[in-house]
């Protein structure tokens, strides 16, 4: 109950919240949320690693081939 930070913590608000967990719709929502946790974690990992991968890729890029040929001809 404390996690929900209800403004007015009344018995009615608590009862409605608890009953919402025990309905078929509440059970379905809870299952969907639990199944979605791995996807959210995977997405977060990719978003954290993307800048690192792109930065290293850009740093390792080779100069254009035409630039190398012009140097060799002189």
N, C-alpha and C positions, 0 to 999 in steps of 0.2 A: 504494500500500500504506500509506503514511503517513497518508493521509486517513482510513482505516478505524480507526486507532488500536487495532490489535489488541493485546491484553494480551501474548500470547505470539506473537511473529512467527517462526513456524517455516516451514520449506520446505513442509510439508504444508498449513498454513493458506493460504499464498500460492498453492499449486497449486490447491487447492479453489476459492479465490476467482477465480482466472484462468479455470479451467475452467467456472465458473458463467456467465461472460460468453459462452462459445462454445457453449452448448447452445441448442437451439431455444427452450426456455422462457426462458432468460436473454436471448436476442435479443428475444423477444416483450415481456418486461418492460421492457427498455431502450427499445424503440420506444414503449410506452405512456407511460413516464415523460417521454420527449422530447416527445411530442404533448401531454402535460398541462401543460408549462411555460407556454405562452401563457395557458391558462385560469387558472392560479395567479396569474400576473402581473396579469391583468385583474381577478380577484377582489380582489387586494391593492390595486390602484388604486381600485376602488370603495369598499373599506372605509376607505381613507385620505380619500377625498373626501366620503363620506357625512356626517360630522360638520360639515364646512364648509358643505355645501349646506343641511343642516337648520338650522344656526345662522343663516345668512343668511335663510332662508325665514321663520324665526320672527321675526327682527328686522324684516322688511318687512311683516309681517301688518298688516292694517288693523283698527281697532277695530270692534266689532259695530255693525251698522246701527242697532239700537234705541237705542244710546247716542248716536249722532249726532242722531237725531230728537228725543230729549229735550232736548238742548242748544238746538236750533233753536226749540223751542216756547216757551222761557222768555223 
